[in-house]
Amino acid sequence: MPTTKSSSESHAKSSELTIFDVLKQDHEKARYLFDKAQKAGRKEISTLQKLFAQLEEELEIHMEGEERFFYSVLEQNEEMRDKVLQSFEEHQVAKTMLGTFQALAVDDERWMAKMQVLNEIVEHHMQEEEREVFKLARKALGKEQQHEIAVQFQRNKREGRKSSRGASVEG
């Protein structure tokens, strides 16, 4: 008789996720959204508006959680400090770039160019994080801490999504 996983077994599997797994999933989602926007092209304005809104929300929630739960812990480690400060600055550049879309219509010829530059900034950051920061952080953080940060990060993401949906309904 075949056995099926109980909910506690599948929960145990998800509870083994580390912050690196969670961040990598977010990075893949951002890559997917950038790719979809690129493929949509300038002609599909409503599709681009939806994709950008989703991408903006994903990036903002991701950066906020990463700063609060991942970088704040790593910043305490002397070996990690310079990399973490650089990561904070890269986030600031991405946030500034996101803000510039407010004053630009999706059908403006500069919109897609701006989207490509944002993609390059974010991709550079994600690659550096995956190749360098994760490697150093794995040494700096124990397995339990990697898991605990993942739990906090995911909880923050769920709460961030709830509050951003509430804000869009009200405002």
Secondary structure, 3 states (H helix, E strand, C coil): CCCCCCHHHHHHHHHCCCHHHHHHHHHHHHHHHHHHHHHHCCCCHHHHHHHHHHHHHHHHHHHHHHHHHHHHHHCCCCCCHHHHHHHHHHHHHHHHHHHHHHHCCCCCHHHHHHHHHHHHHHHHHHHHHHHHHHHHHHHHCCHHHHHHHHHHHHHHHHHHHHHHHHHHHHC
